[in-house]
Amino acid sequence: MYTPYKHEPFTDFTNEQNQKEFKEALQMVEQSLGRDYPLVINGEAVTTEDKLVSINPAEKEEIIGRVSKATTAHIDQAFDAASTAFESWRYTKPEARAEMLFRAAAIMRRRRHEFSAILVKEAGKPWKEADADTAEAIDFMEYYARQMIELKDGKPINSREGEYNQYVYQPIGVTVSIPPWNFACAIMVGITVAPLVSGNTVLLKPAEPTPVIAAEFVNILHEAGVPKGVVNFVPGDPEVIGDYMVDHPKTSIISFTGSRATGTRIYNRSSVIQENQFHLKRVIIEMGGKDTIVVDSDANLETAAKAVIQSAFGFSGQKCSAGSRVIAHQDVYEELLSIIEERTQRLTVGNPVDYDHYMGPVVNQKAFDKITGYIDIGRQEARLVTGGESDDSTGYFIQPTVFADAAPDSRIMQEEIFGPVVAFASAESFEQAIDMANNTEYGLTGAVISRTIDHLEYAKQRFHVGNLYFNRNCTGAIVGYHPFGGFKMSGTDAKAGGPDYLIQHMHPKTVSQML
């Protein structure tokens, strides 16, 4: 009945027609900038005087939109609406819930360049990064819809003579979805539709820098036929509503992607049983990484250089999967560093409305200050090879930066910077390189560039990350192909976009009857 899942193909921007259509989408988005967006509670628009103001990080004076802020009173209303809606949504046929996702995916596919253009403006994403973000959002809807259809009848278990046993899944309750700003479309969509198609209801609190694209997506869900109260759009200040949503006794599931500090806070608070709470909260958390590319002595240095550049500087390094550390065997260390230096200096940085710019801005002043602070630390801890310059006069621009000769325990090798900064260290052996790669509190992604089969097998067993890539970059996981999630302080390893993800939003139930 349903075609097999295939991931959404990326747009070929070397095609002049595709470039023309994307420029038209940018013009259309520019004409709609500065609009007001309401909360959506129980299917109704709710406008507040207090707004989240979304700005263009490449042009600080340009306002993308003004989004109403929820108060704790609005959160209570949203929980009431979601709890009521859950009593009917949970019994809606899984096939019907999946069909709504297929319709939503079709709508987003028709508006694909528009959504990508919003990402260029609101998140500062270059064209290719924005296009991949939107494609991944479509992938999540298509993949999770099919996964729910596969799971609708449960899984087979054994039955004894005179007995019939079933193992089925049922939804849990109200989900609080808290996505990040860096994949403002893809992850926001993924952690909204996974609980949705599983039969749960949702309170969606978008990231503060990127609420407009989330508002547009909620409109798509309602256009696709999602009933009122099933998805409630409640942006706001984290210090006002964040803990309140996590602590709320009606919260059944919390799905969060973001910083280690916030993730561990949520994990801790969610374990506390509140008054009138009769369940344990399910927590799905992804918190980031300090990801390493290991380059072996026999590595193809062209492959290694391409992997490092893409991993470190794609979307200005603002990915939890970004390759912010390179550990190269001493035999190739200087040669690889020389290649990276030359290629990094050729990268262009500027307003991402221009297709020719490889990198755009970082997301806001807070990020700019943090990253430039780490560059100052790097100047003290290591040798600056190239980059290090920054300019926040009109937008938040930082040049791609490479440090060499960093100690494995230095701050720039241990702490997540979340910007266009990569540090190099040298290893005397492949085994030492893997040990160095494992010496952080994170365990999200990693890459190994090697032509030695034994070394790749060694890394499979001993490189402790959730997503390990051989002879390619450590970013760019694709839904259904590279289920994504990490070990250690990178999170609960929920493996988004994988076959085990939806069952984390449901309770397995055993039904046994005598014949």
C-alpha positions in Angstrom: 0.0 0.0 0.0 2.8 2.4 0.9 5.9 2.9 -1.2 9.2 2.0 0.5 10.9 4.8 2.4 13.6 6.7 0.6 15.2 9.9 1.9 14.3 13.2 0.3 16.8 14.1 -2.4 18.8 17.3 -1.9 18.4 20.2 -4.3 21.1 20.5 -7.0 22.0 24.2 -6.8 24.4 23.9 -9.7 21.2 23.8 -11.8 20.3 27.4 -12.8 16.6 26.7 -12.6 16.9 25.5 -9.0 18.9 28.6 -8.2 16.2 30.8 -9.8 13.4 29.1 -7.9 15.2 29.4 -4.6 15.9 33.1 -5.1 12.1 33.6 -5.8 11.4 31.8 -2.5 13.8 34.1 -0.7 12.0 37.1 -2.2 8.7 35.8 -1.1 9.9 35.2 2.5 11.5 38.7 2.5 8.1 40.2 1.6 6.4 38.5 4.6 9.0 39.5 7.3 8.0 41.1 10.5 4.6 39.4 10.9 3.1 38.6 14.3 2.5 34.9 15.2 0.2 33.7 18.0 0.3 30.9 20.4 -1.9 28.0 19.3 -3.8 26.3 22.2 -6.6 23.9 21.6 -6.5 24.9 17.9 -7.2 28.5 18.8 -4.9 31.5 18.1 -3.9 33.3 21.4 -2.1 36.6 21.1 0.0 38.1 23.9 1.6 41.5 24.2 4.9 40.1 25.2 6.8 38.8 22.1 9.8 36.7 21.2 11.5 38.8 18.5 13.2 36.7 15.9 16.0 38.5 14.1 18.2 37.7 11.1 21.7 36.8 12.5 23.3 38.0 9.3 21.5 41.4 9.5 20.8 42.2 13.1 18.4 45.0 12.2 16.1 42.8 10.2 13.2 41.3 12.1 12.0 37.9 10.9 8.8 37.9 13.0 7.3 38.5 16.4 6.0 35.5 18.2 3.7 35.6 21.2 5.1 34.4 24.5 3.3 31.9 26.7 2.9 32.4 30.4 2.5 29.6 33.0 -1.3 30.2 32.8 -1.1 29.5 29.0 0.9 26.4 29.7 -1.8 25.1 32.1 -4.4 25.7 29.4 -2.3 23.8 26.8 -1.9 20.9 29.2 -5.6 20.8 29.7 -6.2 20.9 26.0 -3.6 18.2 25.3 -4.9 16.0 28.1 -8.5 16.2 26.8 -7.4 15.6 23.2 -5.3 12.6 24.2 -8.4 10.7 25.2 -9.6 10.6 21.6 -6.3 10.9 19.7 -4.8 7.8 21.5 -7.6 5.7 20.0 -7.3 7.2 16.5 -6.2 4.4 14.1 -2.4 4.4 13.6 -3.0 4.4 9.9 -5.0 7.6 10.2 -2.3 9.2 12.3 0.3 8.2 9.7 -1.8 9.6 6.8 -1.8 13.0 8.5 2.0 12.9 8.5 2.0 11.9 4.9 -0.2 14.9 4.1 2.0 17.2 6.2 5.1 15.9 4.4 3.4 16.6 1.0 2.5 20.1 2.0 6.1 20.8 3.2 7.5 19.3 0.0 5.4 21.7 -2.0 6.6 24.6 0.1 10.2 23.2 0.5 12.1 26.2 -0.9 10.0 28.6 1.2 10.9 26.7 4.4 14.5 26.6 3.4 14.4 30.3 2.7 13.1 30.9 6.2 16.0 29.0 7.6 18.4 31.2 5.6 16.9 34.2 7.1 16.0 33.1 10.6 18.9 30.7 11.4 21.6 32.1 9.0 21.9 28.8 7.1 23.6 28.7 3.7 21.4 27.4 0.9 22.7 23.8 0.9 22.5 23.5 4.7 19.0 25.0 4.7 17.8 22.6 2.0 19.2 19.6 3.8 17.4 20.7 7.0 14.1 20.9 5.3 14.6 17.6 3.5 15.4 16.0 6.8 12.1 17.3 8.2 10.2 15.7 5.4 12.2 12.5 5.9 11.2 12.4 9.6 7.5 12.6 8.7 7.7 10.0 5.9 9.8 7.6 8.0 8.0 7.8 11.3 4.6 7.4 9.5 5.8 4.1 8.0 7.3 3.0 11.3 4.0 3.5 13.1 2.2 1.4 10.4 4.7 -1.4 11.0 4.2 -1.2 14.8 0.4 -0.9 14.8 -0.1 -4.6 15.5 2.7 -4.9 18.0 5.4 -7.6 17.8 5.0 -11.4 17.8 5.5 -13.4 21.1 4.9 -17.0 21.9 1.6 -18.6 23.0 1.2 -21.9 24.8 -1.5 -24.4 24.0 -4.9 -23.1 24.9 -3.6 -19.5 25.3 -3.3 -16.5 22.9 -0.7 -13.8 23.8 -0.2 -10.4 22.2 2.5 -7.8 22.6 1.2 -4.4 21.6 2.1 -0.7 21.9 0.0 2.1 23.3 0.6 5.8 23.6 1.7 7.3 27.0 0.2 10.8 27.3 1.3 14.5 26.9 4.7 15.2 25.4 6.7 18.3 26.0 8.9 18.8 22.9 11.8 21.2 23.2 13.9 21.4 20.0 17.1 23.4 19.3 17.7 26.3 17.0 20.5 24.7 14.9 18.2 22.3 13.1 15.2 24.6 13.5 13.2 22.6 11.0 14.4 19.0 11.0 14.7 18.3 14.7 11.8 20.5 15.6 9.6 18.5 13.2 11.1 15.2 14.3 10.5 15.5 18.0 7.0 16.8 17.3 5.7 14.2 14.9 7.3 11.2 16.6 5.1 11.5 19.7 2.2 12.7 17.5 2.1 9.7 15.2 2.6 7.4 18.2 -0.7 8.6 19.6 0.5 11.2 22.1 -0.4 14.8 22.3 2.2 17.6 22.2 3.2 20.9 23.7 5.8 22.4 21.3 8.1 25.0 22.8 10.4 26.1 20.0 13.9 27.5 20.5 13.9 31.2 21.2 16.1 32.2 18.2 14.0 30.3 15.7 10.3 30.4 16.6 8.9 31.5 13.2 9.7 28.4 11.3 8.0 26.3 14.1 4.9 28.5 13.9 4.7 27.9 10.1 5.1 24.1 10.7 2.2 24.0 13.2 0.1 25.7 10.6 1.0 22.8 8.2 0.0 20.2 10.8 -3.4 21.8 11.2 -3.8 22.1 7.4 -3.0 18.4 7.3 -5.9 17.6 9.6 -4.4 17.2 13.0 -7.3 17.8 15.5 -7.3 20.7 17.9 -5.5 20.2 21.1 -3.3 17.5 19.7 -0.4 19.9 19.0 -0.2 23.1 21.0 2.3 25.8 20.1 3.7 27.5 23.3 6.9 29.5 22.7 8.2 31.5 25.6 11.1 32.4 27.9 12.8 29.2 29.3 13.2 30.9 32.7 9.4 31.5 32.8 7.9 28.3 31.4 10.8 25.8 31.0 11.0 24.2 34.4 7.2 24.6 34.7 6.6 22.4 31.7 9.2 19.8 32.8 7.8 19.7 36.4 4.1 19.6 35.4 2.3 16.6 36.7 0.5 16.1 33.3 3.9 15.8 31.5 4.4 12.2 30.4 7.2 12.5 27.9 9.9 15.1 27.6 11.8 15.2 24.3 14.7 17.7 24.4 17.7 18.5 22.2 20.2 21.1 23.3 23.0 21.9 25.7 24.4 19.6 28.3 23.6 22.0 31.1 19.9 22.2 30.2 19.6 18.5 29.3 21.0 17.4 32.7 18.8 19.8 34.5 15.7 18.4 32.7 16.9 14.8 33.4 17.2 15.6 37.1 14.0 17.5 37.5 11.9 15.0 35.6 12.7 12.3 38.2 10.8 14.2 40.9 7.3 13.0 41.5 4.9 16.0 41.7 1.5 16.1 43.5 -1.2 14.4 41.4 1.4 12.7 39.2 0.7 9.0 39.0 3.4 8.0 36.5 7.2 8.1 35.9 8.1 10.6 33.1 9.8 9.3 30.0 12.8 11.4 29.0 14.5 11.5 25.6 17.5 13.8 25.6 20.3 14.7 23.1 22.9 17.0 24.5 25.7 17.5 22.1 29.2 16.4 21.4 32.9 17.0 21.1 33.5 15.0 18.0 36.8 13.7 16.7 38.1 12.8 13.3 41.0 10.3 13.5 43.4 10.4 10.6 45.5 7.3 10.2 49.1 7.2 8.8 47.9 5.6 5.5 44.9 7.8 5.1 43.9 9.4 1.8 44.6 13.0 2.7 42.2 14.3 0.1 39.4 12.3 1.8 40.6 13.5 5.2 40.7 17.2 4.2 37.3 17.1 2.7 35.9 15.4 5.9 37.5 17.9 8.2 36.3 20.9 6.3 32.7 19.7 6.0 32.6 18.5 9.6 34.2 21.5 11.2 32.8 24.4 9.2 29.4 23.3 7.8 26.8 25.7 9.2 29.7 27.4 11.0 30.3 24.4 13.2 26.9 24.8 14.9 26.1 21.1 15.0 26.3 18.7 17.9 27.9 16.3 15.4 30.5 18.9 14.2 34.1 17.6 13.9 35.8 20.0 16.4 38.8 17.8 17.0 41.3 16.2 14.6 43.8 13.6 15.9 46.2 12.8 13.1 49.0 10.3 13.1 52.4 12.0 13.4 53.4 10.7 10.0 50.7 12.8 8.2 50.1 15.5 10.8 52.0 18.4 9.2 51.0 17.6 5.7 47.3 17.4 6.6 47.5 20.6 8.6 49.0 22.4 5.6 46.2 21.2 3.3 43.5 22.2 5.8 45.1 25.7 6.3 45.1 26.4 2.6 41.5 25.2 2.1 40.2 26.9 5.1 41.6 30.2 3.9 39.6 29.8 0.7 36.3 29.5 2.5 34.0 32.5 2.1 32.0 33.9 5.0 29.0 36.3 4.5 25.3 36.7 4.3 23.8 33.3 3.3 21.3 34.9 1.0 24.3 34.8 -1.4 24.6 31.2 -2.6 28.4 31.6 -3.1 29.1 32.1 0.7 30.2 28.8 2.2 29.5 30.0 5.8 27.0 32.4 7.2 26.8 33.9 10.7 26.5 32.2 14.1 23.1 32.4 15.6 23.2 35.4 18.0 25.3 37.6 20.3 25.4 34.9 23.0 26.9 32.4 20.6 29.3 35.0 19.1 30.6 35.9 22.5 31.0 32.3 23.6 32.9 31.2 20.4 35.2 34.2 20.3 35.9 33.6 24.0 37.0 30.1 23.1 39.2 31.4 20.3 40.9 33.6 22.9 41.4 30.5 25.0 42.8 28.6 22.0 45.4 31.3 21.4 46.7 30.6 24.9 46.5 26.8 24.7 47.6 26.0 21.2 49.0 27.5 17.9 46.7 29.5 15.8 47.1 28.3 12.2 44.4 30.4 10.4 41.3 32.3 11.2 40.4 33.8 14.6 38.9 37.0 13.2 35.3 38.0 13.9 32.9 40.9 13.3 29.5 41.5 14.9 28.9 45.0 13.5 26.1 44.0 11.2 25.8 40.3 11.8 27.5 37.6 13.9 30.3 36.5 11.6 33.3 34.5 12.7 36.1 33.3 10.4 36.7 29.5 10.2 39.5 28.9 12.8 42.2 26.2 13.0 44.4 25.5 16.0 47.3 23.1 16.0 49.4 21.3 18.7 46.6 21.2 21.2 47.0 19.1 24.3 44.4 16.4 24.6 43.2 17.7 27.9 43.1 21.4 26.9 39.8 23.2 27.0 39.5 23.6 23.3 39.9 19.8 23.0 37.4 19.0 25.8 34.6 21.6 25.8 31.9 22.0 23.2 32.4 25.3 21.4 29.6 25.0 18.9 31.2 27.3 16.4 33.7 27.2 13.4 36.7 26.2 15.5 38.7 23.0 15.0 41.8 21.9 17.0 44.5 19.4 15.9 46.6 17.1 18.0 49.2 14.5 17.0 49.3 10.8 17.9 52.2 8.4 17.8 50.0 5.4 16.9 46.5 4.6 15.8 45.7 3.0 19.2 46.8 6.2 20.9 44.7 8.2 18.6 41.6 6.2 19.5 42.4 6.6 23.2 42.6 10.4 22.7 39.4 10.4 20.8 37.6 8.7 23.7 39.0 11.1 26.4 36.0 13.5 26.5 32.7 13.3 28.4 30.8 13.1 25.1 30.2 10.2 22.8 28.1 11.4 19.9 29.9 11.1 16.5 33.3 10.3 15.2 35.1 9.6 12.0 38.1 7.5 11.1 40.1 8.1 7.9 42.1 4.9 7.2 42.8 2.3 4.6 43.8 -0.4 7.1 41.0 -2.9 7.7 42.3 -4.0 11.0 42.3 -0.4 12.2 38.7 0.1 11.1 37.7 -3.0 13.0 39.6 -1.8 16.0 37.7 1.5 15.9 34.4 -0.3 15.6 35.0 -1.9 19.0 36.9 0.8 20.8 35.8 4.2 19.5 32.9 4.9 21.8 30.4 7.0 20.0 26.9 6.5 18.9 27.5 7.4 15.2 30.8 6.2 13.8 31.8 7.0 10.2 34.6 5.6 8.1 36.3 7.6 5.4 33.8 10.4 5.3 32.7 13.4 7.5 31.1 12.9 10.9 28.1 15.1 10.1 25.1 14.6 7.9 23.2 11.7 9.4 20.2 10.8 7.2 16.9 9.6 8.6 16.4 5.8 8.1 20.1 5.4 7.0 22.1 6.7 10.0 19.9 6.5 13.2 21.3 9.3 15.3 22.2 9.6 19.0 25.2 9.4 21.3 26.8 7.8 24.3 28.0 9.2 27.7 27.0 12.9 28.1 25.7 13.2 24.6 22.4 11.9 25.8 20.1 8.9 26.1 21.1 7.6 22.6 17.5 7.5 21.5 18.6 7.0 17.8 16.3 9.5 16.1 15.4 8.4 12.6 15.9 4.8 13.5 13.7 1.7 14.0 13.7 1.9 17.8 12.8 5.5 18.1 9.0 5.5 18.1 8.7 2.7 20.7 10.3 5.2 23.2 7.1 7.2 22.9 4.8 4.2 23.8 4.2 1.6 26.5 4.5 -2.0 25.5 1.5 -4.0 26.8 1.1 -7.7 27.1 -2.4 -9.2 26.6 -2.9 -12.9 27.4 -6.2 -14.8 27.1 -7.2 -18.3 27.6 -8.9 -20.1 24.7 
